[in-house]
Amino acid sequence: MVKSTRCIGDKVTIDGRYLISSLNVMDRLFAKAVRRHWSVENERHWLLDVSFREDDSRIRSKRKGKCV
């Protein structure tokens, strides 16, 4: 399990995420790999949000039926 702490203003939230891996690695190496993965994710989302103004888009998809 990986615990993440997020501080926004005076509000602190702590989340736990369960990750599955077949690697037999030490805690520090595993933590480094998790941080590296999320830094890539965050950078990509920043690119979409800032460069392509994805968050400003008001286009919404209305799907009917079952979720896929």
mmCIF file of the N, C-alpha and C atoms, coordinates in Angstrom:
data_MODEL
# 
_entry.id   MODEL 
# 
loop_
_atom_site.group_PDB 
_atom_site.id 
_atom_site.type_symbol 
_atom_site.label_atom_id 
_atom_site.label_alt_id 
_atom_site.label_comp_id 
_atom_site.label_asym_id 
_atom_site.label_entity_id 
_atom_site.label_seq_id 
_atom_site.pdbx_PDB_ins_code 
_atom_site.Cartn_x 
_atom_site.Cartn_y 
_atom_site.Cartn_z 
_atom_site.occupancy 
_atom_site.B_iso_or_equiv 
_atom_site.pdbx_formal_charge 
_atom_site.auth_seq_id 
_atom_site.auth_comp_id 
_atom_site.auth_asym_id 
_atom_site.auth_atom_id 
_atom_site.pdbx_PDB_model_num 
ATOM 1   N N  . MET A 1 1  ? 0.832   -1.168 0.000   1.00 0.00 ? 1  MET A N  1 
ATOM 2   C CA . MET A 1 1  ? 0.000   0.000  0.000   1.00 0.00 ? 1  MET A CA 1 
ATOM 3   C C  . MET A 1 1  ? 0.882   1.237  0.000   1.00 0.00 ? 1  MET A C  1 
ATOM 4   N N  . VAL A 1 2  ? 0.468   2.226  -0.775  1.00 0.00 ? 2  VAL A N  1 
ATOM 5   C CA . VAL A 1 2  ? 1.183   3.496  -0.839  1.00 0.00 ? 2  VAL A CA 1 
ATOM 6   C C  . VAL A 1 2  ? 0.272   4.557  -0.243  1.00 0.00 ? 2  VAL A C  1 
ATOM 7   N N  . LYS A 1 3  ? 0.784   5.296  0.742   1.00 0.00 ? 3  LYS A N  1 
ATOM 8   C CA . LYS A 1 3  ? 0.033   6.408  1.324   1.00 0.00 ? 3  LYS A CA 1 
ATOM 9   C C  . LYS A 1 3  ? 0.505   7.694  0.686   1.00 0.00 ? 3  LYS A C  1 
ATOM 10  N N  . SER A 1 4  ? -0.462  8.550  0.318   1.00 0.00 ? 4  SER A N  1 
ATOM 11  C CA . SER A 1 4  ? -0.093  9.849  -0.228  1.00 0.00 ? 4  SER A CA 1 
ATOM 12  C C  . SER A 1 4  ? -0.787  10.928 0.607   1.00 0.00 ? 4  SER A C  1 
ATOM 13  N N  . THR A 1 5  ? -0.047  11.979 0.895   1.00 0.00 ? 5  THR A N  1 
ATOM 14  C CA . THR A 1 5  ? -0.564  13.099 1.672   1.00 0.00 ? 5  THR A CA 1 
ATOM 15  C C  . THR A 1 5  ? -0.644  14.311 0.761   1.00 0.00 ? 5  THR A C  1 
ATOM 16  N N  . ARG A 1 6  ? -1.781  14.988 0.799   1.00 0.00 ? 6  ARG A N  1 
ATOM 17  C CA . ARG A 1 6  ? -1.994  16.162 -0.044  1.00 0.00 ? 6  ARG A CA 1 
ATOM 18  C C  . ARG A 1 6  ? -2.432  17.315 0.846   1.00 0.00 ? 6  ARG A C  1 
ATOM 19  N N  . CYS A 1 7  ? -1.750  18.447 0.706   1.00 0.00 ? 7  CYS A N  1 
ATOM 20  C CA . CYS A 1 7  ? -2.074  19.637 1.489   1.00 0.00 ? 7  CYS A CA 1 
ATOM 21  C C  . CYS A 1 7  ? -2.512  20.748 0.556   1.00 0.00 ? 7  CYS A C  1 
ATOM 22  N N  . ILE A 1 8  ? -3.747  21.217 0.739   1.00 0.00 ? 8  ILE A N  1 
ATOM 23  C CA . ILE A 1 8  ? -4.251  22.354 -0.015  1.00 0.00 ? 8  ILE A CA 1 
ATOM 24  C C  . ILE A 1 8  ? -4.789  23.341 1.014   1.00 0.00 ? 8  ILE A C  1 
ATOM 25  N N  . GLY A 1 9  ? -4.081  24.458 1.157   1.00 0.00 ? 9  GLY A N  1 
ATOM 26  C CA . GLY A 1 9  ? -4.445  25.420 2.188   1.00 0.00 ? 9  GLY A CA 1 
ATOM 27  C C  . GLY A 1 9  ? -4.294  24.777 3.557   1.00 0.00 ? 9  GLY A C  1 
ATOM 28  N N  . ASP A 1 10 ? -5.363  24.811 4.332   1.00 0.00 ? 10 ASP A N  1 
ATOM 29  C CA . ASP A 1 10 ? -5.346  24.205 5.669   1.00 0.00 ? 10 ASP A CA 1 
ATOM 30  C C  . ASP A 1 10 ? -5.851  22.770 5.671   1.00 0.00 ? 10 ASP A C  1 
ATOM 31  N N  . LYS A 1 11 ? -6.307  22.293 4.534   1.00 0.00 ? 11 LYS A N  1 
ATOM 32  C CA . LYS A 1 11 ? -6.893  20.956 4.450   1.00 0.00 ? 11 LYS A CA 1 
ATOM 33  C C  . LYS A 1 11 ? -5.831  19.920 4.073   1.00 0.00 ? 11 LYS A C  1 
ATOM 34  N N  . VAL A 1 12 ? -5.755  18.868 4.860   1.00 0.00 ? 12 VAL A N  1 
ATOM 35  C CA . VAL A 1 12 ? -4.818  17.776 4.609   1.00 0.00 ? 12 VAL A CA 1 
ATOM 36  C C  . VAL A 1 12 ? -5.625  16.503 4.387   1.00 0.00 ? 12 VAL A C  1 
ATOM 37  N N  . THR A 1 13 ? -5.348  15.825 3.271   1.00 0.00 ? 13 THR A N  1 
ATOM 38  C CA . THR A 1 13 ? -5.999  14.540 3.015   1.00 0.00 ? 13 THR A CA 1 
ATOM 39  C C  . THR A 1 13 ? -4.927  13.474 2.832   1.00 0.00 ? 13 THR A C  1 
ATOM 40  N N  . ILE A 1 14 ? -5.226  12.301 3.345   1.00 0.00 ? 14 ILE A N  1 
ATOM 41  C CA . ILE A 1 14 ? -4.310  11.165 3.213   1.00 0.00 ? 14 ILE A CA 1 
ATOM 42  C C  . ILE A 1 14 ? -5.077  10.046 2.519   1.00 0.00 ? 14 ILE A C  1 
ATOM 43  N N  . ASP A 1 15 ? -4.532  9.579  1.412   1.00 0.00 ? 15 ASP A N  1 
ATOM 44  C CA . ASP A 1 15 ? -5.141  8.503  0.641   1.00 0.00 ? 15 ASP A CA 1 
ATOM 45  C C  . ASP A 1 15 ? -4.228  7.289  0.653   1.00 0.00 ? 15 ASP A C  1 
ATOM 46  N N  . GLY A 1 16 ? -4.834  6.123  0.552   1.00 0.00 ? 16 GLY A N  1 
ATOM 47  C CA . GLY A 1 16 ? -4.076  4.886  0.432   1.00 0.00 ? 16 GLY A CA 1 
ATOM 48  C C  . GLY A 1 16 ? -4.388  4.228  -0.894  1.00 0.00 ? 16 GLY A C  1 
ATOM 49  N N  . ARG A 1 17 ? -3.360  3.774  -1.579  1.00 0.00 ? 17 ARG A N  1 
ATOM 50  C CA . ARG A 1 17 ? -3.537  3.082  -2.853  1.00 0.00 ? 17 ARG A CA 1 
ATOM 51  C C  . ARG A 1 17 ? -2.838  1.727  -2.767  1.00 0.00 ? 17 ARG A C  1 
ATOM 52  N N  . TYR A 1 18 ? -3.523  0.721  -3.241  1.00 0.00 ? 18 TYR A N  1 
ATOM 53  C CA . TYR A 1 18 ? -2.930  -0.611 -3.282  1.00 0.00 ? 18 TYR A CA 1 
ATOM 54  C C  . TYR A 1 18 ? -2.406  -0.861 -4.685  1.00 0.00 ? 18 TYR A C  1 
ATOM 55  N N  . LEU A 1 19 ? -1.161  -1.221 -4.787  1.00 0.00 ? 19 LEU A N  1 
ATOM 56  C CA . LEU A 1 19 ? -0.520  -1.474 -6.069  1.00 0.00 ? 19 LEU A CA 1 
ATOM 57  C C  . LEU A 1 19 ? -0.037  -2.916 -6.101  1.00 0.00 ? 19 LEU A C  1 
ATOM 58  N N  . ILE A 1 20 ? -0.138  -3.515 -7.252  1.00 0.00 ? 20 ILE A N  1 
ATOM 59  C CA . ILE A 1 20 ? 0.270   -4.911 -7.415  1.00 0.00 ? 20 ILE A CA 1 
ATOM 60  C C  . ILE A 1 20 ? 1.479   -4.966 -8.329  1.00 0.00 ? 20 ILE A C  1 
ATOM 61  N N  . SER A 1 21 ? 2.468   -5.716 -7.913  1.00 0.00 ? 21 SER A N  1 
ATOM 62  C CA . SER A 1 21 ? 3.670   -5.867 -8.719  1.00 0.00 ? 21 SER A CA 1 
ATOM 63  C C  . SER A 1 21 ? 4.278   -7.237 -8.461  1.00 0.00 ? 21 SER A C  1 
ATOM 64  N N  . SER A 1 22 ? 4.886   -7.784 -9.478  1.00 0.00 ? 22 SER A N  1 
ATOM 65  C CA . SER A 1 22 ? 5.581   -9.060 -9.320  1.00 0.00 ? 22 SER A CA 1 
ATOM 66  C C  . SER A 1 22 ? 7.052   -8.834 -8.971  1.00 0.00 ? 22 SER A C  1 
ATOM 67  N N  . LEU A 1 23 ? 7.462   -7.578 -8.908  1.00 0.00 ? 23 LEU A N  1 
ATOM 68  C CA . LEU A 1 23 ? 8.852   -7.275 -8.591  1.00 0.00 ? 23 LEU A CA 1 
ATOM 69  C C  . LEU A 1 23 ? 9.160   -7.562 -7.139  1.00 0.00 ? 23 LEU A C  1 
ATOM 70  N N  . ASN A 1 24 ? 10.316  -8.048 -6.895  1.00 0.00 ? 24 ASN A N  1 
ATOM 71  C CA . ASN A 1 24 ? 10.784  -8.273 -5.537  1.00 0.00 ? 24 ASN A CA 1 
ATOM 72  C C  . ASN A 1 24 ? 11.855  -7.217 -5.267  1.00 0.00 ? 24 ASN A C  1 
ATOM 73  N N  . VAL A 1 25 ? 11.406  -6.034 -4.871  1.00 0.00 ? 25 VAL A N  1 
ATOM 74  C CA . VAL A 1 25 ? 12.325  -4.910 -4.698  1.00 0.00 ? 25 VAL A CA 1 
ATOM 75  C C  . VAL A 1 25 ? 12.213  -4.342 -3.292  1.00 0.00 ? 25 VAL A C  1 
ATOM 76  N N  . MET A 1 26 ? 13.185  -3.535 -2.937  1.00 0.00 ? 26 MET A N  1 
ATOM 77  C CA . MET A 1 26 ? 13.189  -2.877 -1.635  1.00 0.00 ? 26 MET A CA 1 
ATOM 78  C C  . MET A 1 26 ? 12.177  -1.729 -1.630  1.00 0.00 ? 26 MET A C  1 
ATOM 79  N N  . ASP A 1 27 ? 11.750  -1.339 -0.439  1.00 0.00 ? 27 ASP A N  1 
ATOM 80  C CA . ASP A 1 27 ? 10.753  -0.279 -0.291  1.00 0.00 ? 27 ASP A CA 1 
ATOM 81  C C  . ASP A 1 27 ? 11.159  1.015  -0.982  1.00 0.00 ? 27 ASP A C  1 
ATOM 82  N N  . ARG A 1 28 ? 12.394  1.430  -0.816  1.00 0.00 ? 28 ARG A N  1 
ATOM 83  C CA . ARG A 1 28 ? 12.831  2.700  -1.405  1.00 0.00 ? 28 ARG A CA 1 
ATOM 84  C C  . ARG A 1 28 ? 12.793  2.669  -2.928  1.00 0.00 ? 28 ARG A C  1 
ATOM 85  N N  . LEU A 1 29 ? 13.179  1.565  -3.511  1.00 0.00 ? 29 LEU A N  1 
ATOM 86  C CA . LEU A 1 29 ? 13.157  1.430  -4.967  1.00 0.00 ? 29 LEU A CA 1 
ATOM 87  C C  . LEU A 1 29 ? 11.719  1.437  -5.476  1.00 0.00 ? 29 LEU A C  1 
ATOM 88  N N  . PHE A 1 30 ? 10.848  0.741  -4.759  1.00 0.00 ? 30 PHE A N  1 
ATOM 89  C CA . PHE A 1 30 ? 9.437   0.712  -5.136  1.00 0.00 ? 30 PHE A CA 1 
ATOM 90  C C  . PHE A 1 30 ? 8.823   2.107  -5.026  1.00 0.00 ? 30 PHE A C  1 
ATOM 91  N N  . ALA A 1 31 ? 9.118   2.822  -3.952  1.00 0.00 ? 31 ALA A N  1 
ATOM 92  C CA . ALA A 1 31 ? 8.604   4.180  -3.760  1.00 0.00 ? 31 ALA A CA 1 
ATOM 93  C C  . ALA A 1 31 ? 9.093   5.105  -4.868  1.00 0.00 ? 31 ALA A C  1 
ATOM 94  N N  . LYS A 1 32 ? 10.337  4.949  -5.264  1.00 0.00 ? 32 LYS A N  1 
ATOM 95  C CA . LYS A 1 32 ? 10.896  5.771  -6.335  1.00 0.00 ? 32 LYS A CA 1 
ATOM 96  C C  . LYS A 1 32 ? 10.164  5.495  -7.649  1.00 0.00 ? 32 LYS A C  1 
ATOM 97  N N  . ALA A 1 33 ? 9.876   4.230  -7.930  1.00 0.00 ? 33 ALA A N  1 
ATOM 98  C CA . ALA A 1 33 ? 9.169   3.866  -9.156  1.00 0.00 ? 33 ALA A CA 1 
ATOM 99  C C  . ALA A 1 33 ? 7.749   4.441  -9.154  1.00 0.00 ? 33 ALA A C  1 
ATOM 100 N N  . VAL A 1 34 ? 7.077   4.401  -8.007  1.00 0.00 ? 34 VAL A N  1 
ATOM 101 C CA . VAL A 1 34 ? 5.720   4.946  -7.903  1.00 0.00 ? 34 VAL A CA 1 
ATOM 102 C C  . VAL A 1 34 ? 5.741   6.447  -8.117  1.00 0.00 ? 34 VAL A C  1 
ATOM 103 N N  . ARG A 1 35 ? 6.670   7.155  -7.477  1.00 0.00 ? 35 ARG A N  1 
ATOM 104 C CA . ARG A 1 35 ? 6.767   8.607  -7.650  1.00 0.00 ? 35 ARG A CA 1 
ATOM 105 C C  . ARG A 1 35 ? 7.080   8.975  -9.097  1.00 0.00 ? 35 ARG A C  1 
ATOM 106 N N  . ARG A 1 36 ? 7.947   8.206  -9.729  1.00 0.00 ? 36 ARG A N  1 
ATOM 107 C CA . ARG A 1 36 ? 8.294   8.481  -11.125 1.00 0.00 ? 36 ARG A CA 1 
ATOM 108 C C  . ARG A 1 36 ? 7.077   8.303  -12.025 1.00 0.00 ? 36 ARG A C  1 
ATOM 109 N N  . HIS A 1 37 ? 6.312   7.237  -11.787 1.00 0.00 ? 37 HIS A N  1 
ATOM 110 C CA . HIS A 1 37 ? 5.102   6.995  -12.577 1.00 0.00 ? 37 HIS A CA 1 
ATOM 111 C C  . HIS A 1 37 ? 4.135   8.170  -12.438 1.00 0.00 ? 37 HIS A C  1 
ATOM 112 N N  . TRP A 1 38 ? 3.876   8.613  -11.208 1.00 0.00 ? 38 TRP A N  1 
ATOM 113 C CA . TRP A 1 38 ? 2.903   9.686  -10.999 1.00 0.00 ? 38 TRP A CA 1 
ATOM 114 C C  . TRP A 1 38 ? 3.426   11.024 -11.490 1.00 0.00 ? 38 TRP A C  1 
ATOM 115 N N  . SER A 1 39 ? 4.726   11.238 -11.488 1.00 0.00 ? 39 SER A N  1 
ATOM 116 C CA . SER A 1 39 ? 5.241   12.499 -12.026 1.00 0.00 ? 39 SER A CA 1 
ATOM 117 C C  . SER A 1 39 ? 4.990   12.563 -13.529 1.00 0.00 ? 39 SER A C  1 
ATOM 118 N N  . VAL A 1 40 ? 5.130   11.427 -14.211 1.00 0.00 ? 40 VAL A N  1 
ATOM 119 C CA . VAL A 1 40 ? 4.838   11.377 -15.651 1.00 0.00 ? 40 VAL A CA 1 
ATOM 120 C C  . VAL A 1 40 ? 3.343   11.631 -15.874 1.00 0.00 ? 40 VAL A C  1 
ATOM 121 N N  . GLU A 1 41 ? 2.490   10.988 -15.093 1.00 0.00 ? 41 GLU A N  1 
ATOM 122 C CA . GLU A 1 41 ? 1.041   11.193 -15.209 1.00 0.00 ? 41 GLU A CA 1 
ATOM 123 C C  . GLU A 1 41 ? 0.689   12.666 -15.018 1.00 0.00 ? 41 GLU A C  1 
ATOM 124 N N  . ASN A 1 42 ? 1.222   13.276 -13.973 1.00 0.00 ? 42 ASN A N  1 
ATOM 125 C CA . ASN A 1 42 ? 0.903   14.672 -13.679 1.00 0.00 ? 42 ASN A CA 1 
ATOM 126 C C  . ASN A 1 42 ? 1.403   15.612 -14.759 1.00 0.00 ? 42 ASN A C  1 
ATOM 127 N N  . GLU A 1 43 ? 2.587   15.341 -15.303 1.00 0.00 ? 43 GLU A N  1 
ATOM 128 C CA . GLU A 1 43 ? 3.108   16.181 -16.378 1.00 0.00 ? 43 GLU A CA 1 
ATOM 129 C C  . GLU A 1 43 ? 2.229   16.095 -17.619 1.00 0.00 ? 43 GLU A C  1 
ATOM 130 N N  . ARG A 1 44 ? 1.740   14.910 -17.934 1.00 0.00 ? 44 ARG A N  1 
ATOM 131 C CA . ARG A 1 44 ? 0.876   14.739 -19.101 1.00 0.00 ? 44 ARG A CA 1 
ATOM 132 C C  . ARG A 1 44 ? -0.439  15.480 -18.900 1.00 0.00 ? 44 ARG A C  1 
ATOM 133 N N  . HIS A 1 45 ? -1.015  15.380 -17.706 1.00 0.00 ? 45 HIS A N  1 
ATOM 134 C CA . HIS A 1 45 ? -2.265  16.079 -17.443 1.00 0.00 ? 45 HIS A CA 1 
ATOM 135 C C  . HIS A 1 45 ? -2.063  17.587 -17.486 1.00 0.00 ? 45 HIS A C  1 
ATOM 136 N N  . TRP A 1 46 ? -0.931  18.059 -17.006 1.00 0.00 ? 46 TRP A N  1 
ATOM 137 C CA . TRP A 1 46 ? -0.629  19.484 -17.056 1.00 0.00 ? 46 TRP A CA 1 
ATOM 138 C C  . TRP A 1 46 ? -0.564  19.933 -18.512 1.00 0.00 ? 46 TRP A C  1 
ATOM 139 N N  . LEU A 1 47 ? 0.085   19.139 -19.350 1.00 0.00 ? 47 LEU A N  1 
ATOM 140 C CA . LEU A 1 47 ? 0.188   19.469 -20.776 1.00 0.00 ? 47 LEU A CA 1 
ATOM 141 C C  . LEU A 1 47 ? -1.200  19.581 -21.403 1.00 0.00 ? 47 LEU A C  1 
ATOM 142 N N  . LEU A 1 48 ? -2.065  18.617 -21.118 1.00 0.00 ? 48 LEU A N  1 
ATOM 143 C CA . LEU A 1 48 ? -3.423  18.653 -21.673 1.00 0.00 ? 48 LEU A CA 1 
ATOM 144 C C  . LEU A 1 48 ? -4.205  19.850 -21.138 1.00 0.00 ? 48 LEU A C  1 
ATOM 145 N N  . ASP A 1 49 ? -4.054  20.122 -19.849 1.00 0.00 ? 49 ASP A N  1 
ATOM 146 C CA . ASP A 1 49 ? -4.811  21.209 -19.237 1.00 0.00 ? 49 ASP A CA 1 
ATOM 147 C C  . ASP A 1 49 ? -4.336  22.579 -19.714 1.00 0.00 ? 49 ASP A C  1 
ATOM 148 N N  . VAL A 1 50 ? -3.038  22.775 -19.784 1.00 0.00 ? 50 VAL A N  1 
ATOM 149 C CA . VAL A 1 50 ? -2.497  24.093 -20.112 1.00 0.00 ? 50 VAL A CA 1 
ATOM 150 C C  . VAL A 1 50 ? -2.371  24.299 -21.615 1.00 0.00 ? 50 VAL A C  1 
ATOM 151 N N  . SER A 1 51 ? -1.721  23.405 -22.290 1.00 0.00 ? 51 SER A N  1 
ATOM 152 C CA . SER A 1 51 ? -1.484  23.588 -23.729 1.00 0.00 ? 51 SER A CA 1 
ATOM 153 C C  . SER A 1 51 ? -2.747  23.448 -24.564 1.00 0.00 ? 51 SER A C  1 
ATOM 154 N N  . PHE A 1 52 ? -3.549  22.450 -24.240 1.00 0.00 ? 52 PHE A N  1 
ATOM 155 C CA . PHE A 1 52 ? -4.747  22.191 -25.034 1.00 0.00 ? 52 PHE A CA 1 
ATOM 156 C C  . PHE A 1 52 ? -6.018  22.711 -24.368 1.00 0.00 ? 52 PHE A C  1 
ATOM 157 N N  . ARG A 1 53 ? -5.873  23.343 -23.196 1.00 0.00 ? 53 ARG A N  1 
ATOM 158 C CA . ARG A 1 53 ? -6.991  23.926 -22.448 1.00 0.00 ? 53 ARG A CA 1 
ATOM 159 C C  . ARG A 1 53 ? -8.125  22.919 -22.270 1.00 0.00 ? 53 ARG A C  1 
ATOM 160 N N  . GLU A 1 54 ? -7.755  21.679 -21.958 1.00 0.00 ? 54 GLU A N  1 
ATOM 161 C CA . GLU A 1 54 ? -8.731  20.614 -21.833 1.00 0.00 ? 54 GLU A CA 1 
ATOM 162 C C  . GLU A 1 54 ? -9.745  20.898 -20.725 1.00 0.00 ? 54 GLU A C  1 
ATOM 163 N N  . ASP A 1 55 ? -9.318  21.483 -19.619 1.00 0.00 ? 55 ASP A N  1 
ATOM 164 C CA . ASP A 1 55 ? -10.242 21.769 -18.521 1.00 0.00 ? 55 ASP A CA 1 
ATOM 165 C C  . ASP A 1 55 ? -11.257 22.842 -18.881 1.00 0.00 ? 55 ASP A C  1 
ATOM 166 N N  . ASP A 1 56 ? -10.923 23.701 -19.843 1.00 0.00 ? 56 ASP A N  1 
ATOM 167 C CA . ASP A 1 56 ? -11.842 24.764 -20.253 1.00 0.00 ? 56 ASP A CA 1 
ATOM 168 C C  . ASP A 1 56 ? -12.937 24.262 -21.185 1.00 0.00 ? 56 ASP A C  1 
ATOM 169 N N  . SER A 1 57 ? -12.771 23.076 -21.722 1.00 0.00 ? 57 SER A N  1 
ATOM 170 C CA . SER A 1 57 ? -13.739 22.538 -22.670 1.00 0.00 ? 57 SER A CA 1 
ATOM 171 C C  . SER A 1 57 ? -15.064 22.253 -21.960 1.00 0.00 ? 57 SER A C  1 
ATOM 172 N N  . ARG A 1 58 ? -16.144 22.701 -22.562 1.00 0.00 ? 58 ARG A N  1 
ATOM 173 C CA . ARG A 1 58 ? -17.482 22.449 -22.016 1.00 0.00 ? 58 ARG A CA 1 
ATOM 174 C C  . ARG A 1 58 ? -18.184 21.348 -22.797 1.00 0.00 ? 58 ARG A C  1 
ATOM 175 N N  . ILE A 1 59 ? -17.469 20.694 -23.683 1.00 0.00 ? 59 ILE A N  1 
ATOM 176 C CA . ILE A 1 59 ? -18.044 19.595 -24.459 1.00 0.00 ? 59 ILE A CA 1 
ATOM 177 C C  . ILE A 1 59 ? -18.190 18.397 -23.537 1.00 0.00 ? 59 ILE A C  1 
ATOM 178 N N  . ARG A 1 60 ? -19.363 17.853 -23.480 1.00 0.00 ? 60 ARG A N  1 
ATOM 179 C CA . ARG A 1 60 ? -19.614 16.705 -22.625 1.00 0.00 ? 60 ARG A CA 1 
ATOM 180 C C  . ARG A 1 60 ? -20.241 15.595 -23.451 1.00 0.00 ? 60 ARG A C  1 
ATOM 181 N N  . SER A 1 61 ? -19.912 14.381 -23.109 1.00 0.00 ? 61 SER A N  1 
ATOM 182 C CA . SER A 1 61 ? -20.474 13.230 -23.802 1.00 0.00 ? 61 SER A CA 1 
ATOM 183 C C  . SER A 1 61 ? -21.584 12.644 -22.939 1.00 0.00 ? 61 SER A C  1 
ATOM 184 N N  . LYS A 1 62 ? -22.763 12.475 -23.522 1.00 0.00 ? 62 LYS A N  1 
ATOM 185 C CA . LYS A 1 62 ? -23.873 11.845 -22.806 1.00 0.00 ? 62 LYS A CA 1 
ATOM 186 C C  . LYS A 1 62 ? -24.049 10.454 -23.381 1.00 0.00 ? 62 LYS A C  1 
ATOM 187 N N  . ARG A 1 63 ? -23.689 9.462  -22.565 1.00 0.00 ? 63 ARG A N  1 
ATOM 188 C CA . ARG A 1 63 ? -23.832 8.085  -23.022 1.00 0.00 ? 63 ARG A CA 1 
ATOM 189 C C  . ARG A 1 63 ? -25.076 7.491  -22.431 1.00 0.00 ? 63 ARG A C  1 
ATOM 190 N N  . LYS A 1 64 ? -25.770 6.750  -23.250 1.00 0.00 ? 64 LYS A N  1 
ATOM 191 C CA . LYS A 1 64 ? -26.963 6.052  -22.768 1.00 0.00 ? 64 LYS A CA 1 
ATOM 192 C C  . LYS A 1 64 ? -26.639 4.575  -22.701 1.00 0.00 ? 64 LYS A C  1 
ATOM 193 N N  . GLY A 1 65 ? -27.266 3.921  -21.763 1.00 0.00 ? 65 GLY A N  1 
ATOM 194 C CA . GLY A 1 65 ? -27.035 2.493  -21.626 1.00 0.00 ? 65 GLY A CA 1 
ATOM 195 C C  . GLY A 1 65 ? -25.972 2.191  -20.597 1.00 0.00 ? 65 GLY A C  1 
ATOM 196 N N  . LYS A 1 66 ? -25.382 1.042  -20.749 1.00 0.00 ? 66 LYS A N  1 
ATOM 197 C CA . LYS A 1 66 ? -24.388 0.583  -19.779 1.00 0.00 ? 66 LYS A CA 1 
ATOM 198 C C  . LYS A 1 66 ? -23.073 1.297  -19.952 1.00 0.00 ? 66 LYS A C  1 
ATOM 199 N N  . CYS A 1 67 ? -22.384 1.472  -18.863 1.00 0.00 ? 67 CYS A N  1 
ATOM 200 C CA . CYS A 1 67 ? -21.036 2.039  -18.915 1.00 0.00 ? 67 CYS A CA 1 
ATOM 201 C C  . CYS A 1 67 ? -20.087 0.967  -19.440 1.00 0.00 ? 67 CYS A C  1 
ATOM 202 N N  . VAL A 1 68 ? -19.135 1.400  -20.198 1.00 0.00 ? 68 VAL A N  1 
ATOM 203 C CA . VAL A 1 68 ? -18.164 0.471  -20.772 1.00 0.00 ? 68 VAL A CA 1 
ATOM 204 C C  . VAL A 1 68 ? -16.876 0.581  -20.005 1.00 0.00 ? 68 VAL A C  1 
# 
